Amino acid sequence: MILFLLSCCFFILALKSRSLKSFISRLRQMRLLLPMFSVVFSVEQMRKCVVFSVLDVPMIMPMMKTPKGGALNGSAAEVEEMSLLDLPELAMECILERLSPAELCTMAGVCTYLRDRCRSDHLWEKHMKQKWGRVIGKTTYGAWQWHMAANKRRNLLDARKHNALFGSISSIWPLRLVIPRCGDKSEFESSLPVDSIMALYLSLENGKFWFPAQVYNRENGHAGFMLSCYDAKLSYNSRTNTFQARYSPHGQHTTEENISWDRLRAPPVDTPAYVLHGSDCLYDLKPGDHFEIQWRRNKDYPYGWWYGVVGHLESCDGHAYHCNCHNSEVVMLEFNQYAPDSRWRRTTINRKSHHEEGSEADGFYGGIRKLYEEEEISTWKGILPAKVLD
Ligand SMILES: [Zn+2]
């Protein structure tokens, strides 16, 4: 017990010094933690990472030894003479917390013990939030569960076909010729817990999971979508660090490529694209407020979210001392990306009886949400067009 406590104290001190960096550096140098920062997490590569056998554990031992000609001093030398698996819990945890996603993936292939440790949700939550937090929301998790369930069904069907084929072939050929190799791709995928954050992270990284999010100025800034944000299914391309989008099947263009991170956002509300959003801010709208409102071309199309600013009614001169617009039942909505004489420049809604309003000619305005967060407002201001649209 005393030895254990002494070990813990030692590692706490070591963590605050350069020795931990040295230790991790040594691990990397010894190729335990292969640098994979620029590597695509393809399933094939992940399969190569995974060698779930305790026979691999001795591979760890030699790399802990002091390298030839490398005179190490003090605590660093002491650390490097130990086995990784002998480290106290706290030290092990501190090391794992400092590993990148690629390093965790590699480390998970060393042995069953490290596999379980490296898959822990708490290790991946930080990485998930850091890279994906801004563009994924609650709907992503739901969609991902469906994605994994569909994969599982497909794998089961494939397995049944395979077993049927295996049965017929094995009656003809020697058994060893038809046994599938260990570490098969589907085996690795299915070995990841469906509800683990690591599995979701890898699914996002390899681009096979098309996740739901919203895209600003869809179709690469097409004038017909300027200052709007539309729902889409997106797939990440780690090679180009961009996204591909699939929009609703309605409309002229339904796909778009090379979408940068700054054009994406997680859906701010749970309202699906074909559902009218319940407006809960109608009595809180006053001139100068920023808002987003649903709008769609016709009732077969999905809604997009359009940015605007609350304006003054025509009866108001806009002077702060005379303005009574905030007490009126009618709210003036302005879309300043359009020219003053454009039919898209202004529209009105009624606070008391607002519902979907519009026509086939002008489209339909749906639910409205007031923007309270400065970050949201500044994002919209950042994509204002250089000149007004007709
Ligand atoms: Zn006014």
Residues whose N, C-alpha, C, O or C-beta is under 5 A from the ligand:
A	BS01	ZN	H312 L313 C316 G318 C323 N324 C325
